[in-house]
Amino acid sequence: MIKFDENAQLGSVEGALALRATIEEVVDGLCDRGYDLLCYLGIGGTWASGLQAESHVKQLSGIPVCVENAAQFTTTGNRRITDRTVVVISSVTGNTPEMVAALQEVEKLGATVIGFVDTPGTPLADLSTTCISRPGNEQLKFFMVADRFMRNAGHFDVYDDYYAQLDAHLARALVDVEKAADEFGAAFARAHHDDPMHYFVAAGTQHGSTYSYAMCYWEEQHWLRSKSIHAAEFLHGTLEVVDRDTNVTVFLGEDAERPLAERVARFLPRICANVTLVDSRDYALEGISPEYRGFLSHLVTHAVTQRIDAHVEHVNRHPMDIRRYYRALPY
């Protein structure tokens, strides 16, 4: 397999899960103190990860939750955020300008910030009330925070059993998904590596990851034009620009909003001959109970898209880590 380091992949998931005791201590203290809102704050890919966490919480719990785009927050604010709000962020560099500006506003409000910031000593690390520095698996870390809040509210009583299974099996299970998806990823890359446009459709927790995949991977890293559409909206506009040869991929997860994606998947073959389905149900998660798969299906499809990315990069001979404009030009 090209561009695949099994030990690094195992270590990434296991390392994120190893943060659970720290996350539990922080969240338990905040729950004891009391809070009025759980807010995920991000920009670009981190905003997309927040969308996934928000969807997860809304499906399972009544605790107050929102997701804020950092650039929008600095212009409009959010009057729901107070000194009793818990804000969750993530950053690799710790110096994203929109995030720094947003957290400076959050600091004025007195909110508590849980920061997963990979680089200590940076502005975002310093602006976090609690800074946890461990690279990788932002989506998993965001969900771990949400799950502990829900567990403490009495809305996630499977918490102990669920995380016992994740600790024992998740890292290996996701590596096995990548291995199983490699041939598919290579075929997808050969078929779509130079698409003039590609539509990605999803719902539920898949929506955030699909938004990120279209923008942060295909557009930013592969320089390929794409668009993500929520499955609930696809049949209210986008369908009119789809014809026989349009490139459309539908991601199907296993959470409550799966029927929305299934509806699009059923409809598309009537008007389009170039439809691909990426279904988390097609991949085993050994050791994970069926009732928990919906909490993890976005991680499954992410493992699949990682194999697509590796092969698109190879076919196009375009390294994913180069940028034309991002952090290269002032804006």
N, C-alpha and C positions, 0 to 999 in steps of 0.2 A: 504493500500500500504506500502510495506517495504521500509525503508530508503528514506522516502519522507517527507519533511517538506514544506508544501504549503506556509506558511508565509515567510520562508526563500527564497524560489524560487521567490515569488512575489517581495520581497525586493531586491533581487539580480538584477533583470531586471530593476526595478524602480530606484534603486540606480545608475545603469549605465546610464540610460537615464537622470537622474538628473544632470549628468556632462555636459550636452550639452551646457549650457550657458558658462561654463568655456572653453570647447573645441572651441566653436565659437569665443570667445574672443582671444584665442591664435592663431587659424588658420587665423582669419581675420587680425590680426596684421602681420602675416607672409606673407599673400597675399599682403597687402599694401606695405610691404618692398620689396617683390619680391623673388622668389625662382626658382631654376633650376631643382629640382628633389624631388619627394616624395619617400623616401626609408623606407621600413619596414625591420627591422633588428631583427633576432631572432635565437633561437636554439631549436631543438626538437619541442615541441608543439607551442611555440611562432613563430617559423619559419613557421609552418603549418598555423597559423592564418594569417601571412603575405601573404602566397600564396593565401588565400581566398580573402583578401583585394585587392591584385594585380589583380586577375581575375575579381573582381567586377569593378574596375576602368577601366581596359582594355576593358570591354564590353560596358561601358557607356561613356567614356571620352577619350580625347586625351592628358590629362595632363601627363607629364613624370612620370612614376612610376616603381619601381623595388622592389624586395625582396632579401635580402642578408642573407645567413647562417653565423652566427657570427664566427664560427671556420674557415670557408673558407675565410671569409673576412680578418682575421688576417694574413693569409698566402699569399693571392693574392691581396687583396685590390680591389678597384673599382675606376678607374680614373674618372668616371662620378660624384663621390661624391666630392663636393667642399664646400667652406664656405657659399654657398647659398643654400645648400641642407637641407631639413627637414628630419630627421631620427626619426622614431617612434618605440618605444620599449615597452615591457611589461615584468614584472617579479613579482613573489610572494615574493621570499626571498630577492631580491636585491643584491645577491652576486654570481650568476652563473659565474664560472670562465671564460668561453668562452665569455660571454657577457661583463664582466668587461674588458677583454683584447681588445675586439672589440671597445667598447666605448672609451677606452683610445686612440685608433687610430683615431676614429672619432673626438675626442677632438682636436687632433693635426691638423686636417684638418679644424677646425673651423665651422663645421656644427652645426645646431640647433637641439637639441634633445627634443622631446616630450616623456616623460617617464611615463608610467602607472606602477608605482612601489608601491606595497602594503605596503612595510616596509620602512618608512622614516628613514633617517640617515644611510642608507646602501650605499655601493659604487655606485650602479647603480642609486640610487636616487640622490646622490651628483654629478654624472656625467651628469645628465639630465639638460638641460637648463630650462625646465619647468617640475616639477614633480607633478603628480596627483595621490594621494593615495586613491584608492577605490577598495576593493577586488572584483573579479569576473567579468564574462562576457567580457573577453578579446576580443573575436571576435566582439561583438557589439561595443565596444569602438574603435577598429581599423576601423570599417566601419563608425562610426560617424565622425572620422577625415577625412576619404576619401570623404565622402558625402559633408562635408563642403568645402573642397578644390574644388570638382567638381561643387558645387553650385556657388562658387565665380568665377569660370571660365566660368560660363554660360552653363554648361553641365548637370545640374541636376535641372531643373526648377520645379520639383515636390517636392522639399525639404520641404517647409513649410507644405504642405498638408500631405506628407508622415510622417513627424515626429509628426504632430498633431495626426495622427492615432496611431503611435507607443506609444506616451505618454498615450493615452486613453485606448489602448487595448492590447498591445503586452504582457505585463507581464501575464495577465489573459489568453490570448490565448495560450501561451507556457505551462502554468500550465495545461490547458485543454488538450493539446497534450500529455503531460506525463500521464495524467489519461486515455486518450483513448488508449495509447500504452502499458499500463501495462500488460494486458493479453498477448499481442503479445510478449512483452519482457520476460515474464515468460516462454512461450512456446519455444521461441528461445533459452533461457538459458538451458532449459532441453534438447533440441536437440543438442546443440553445446558446452556445458560447458567443454567437454574434447576432443575437436577436435584435432587431431594430427597436422593439418594445416588448415588455413582458409584464403581464398582470398577475399579481399574487393575491389570493383571496383566502380569508380565514375568519374565525369568530372566537369568542371566549378568550382564554389565556393565549390561544394561538395568534390572536389579532396583534397583540403587542410585539411578539417575536417576528411576525410576518412584516409588520411595519418596519421593524429594525432590519430585517433581511433585505427588503427592497431598497431601503435608503442607505443603510450603513454598510451593506455588503455589495449589492449589485451596483448601486450608483457610486458610492464613495470609493470602494475598493476595486471593483472590476471595471468601473467606468461604462456600465451598461444601463441603458434607460429602462426604468421599471416604475411600477406603481403598486401600492398595496391598497386593497379595498376590503372593508368589513363586509362579511357575507350578508349581513342584514341589510346593507345598502346596495349591494351589487345589482339587484333586480329593480332598482329605482334610479337607473341612469346608465351605469357602465355597460350593461348588457347591449345597449344600442350601438356601441362602437366595436362590438365583437362580431367577427365574421368567421368564415371557414378557416382562415389561416392565422388568426390571432393566437398568440402564445399566452395560454392561461394555465396557472398552477393553483390548485385548491389544496390547502392544508386542512386536514381533518383531525381534530383532537378528540379527547374522550371526556370532556367536561359537559356542563349543562347546555352549552350553546352548540354542541355538535350538530343538532338538527338544522341549524341555520346554514352550516357549511354543506351538509348533505343535500339540502334543497338546491343549492347552486350546482353541486356536482351532478345531480339528476338532470337539471335543466340544460347545462352547457352542451352536451353531445347533440342536442337538437339543432344548434346553430354553429357549432365549432368542431373542427376535426383535429384540433391541436391542443387537447386538454390533458394535463397530468394531475394525478391525485397523489398526494403524500399523506398517508394515513398512519398515525401512530399505532393503530391496532395491528398493523402488519409486522410489528417488531416485538419480539419477546422481551420481557423484563423479568428474568429469572429471579425468584425469591421475593418479588413484589406482589402483594395481593391484588386481585383484579379491582377491588373497590378503591384502591389508591392510585390506579393508573391515570385517572383524570387530573390528579394533582401534579403529574409529572409529564404529561404528553407533550408539553411545549419543549421540555428537555430532550425528548425522544426525537421530535422533528428537527430540533437544532442539531442533534448528532447527525441526522441525515443531510442537512444542508451543509454541514462542515465537509462532508465528502464531495458534495457538488462543488463547493468552493475550491477545494484542492485540485479538482480536475479542470474546472474553468481556468484557474490560474495557469495550469500546465498547458492546456490547449492554446490559450491566448498568449502564452509567454509574457504575461503581464503580472509582475510581483504585486501582491495585494497590499504591501506596506508602503508603496510610493503614492504621493499625492501631487496633484498639479497646483491646487490652490489652498487646501485646508492647512492652516497654520503656516502657509508659505507666502501669502499675500495679506496685507492689512485689510480688515473689513469691519 
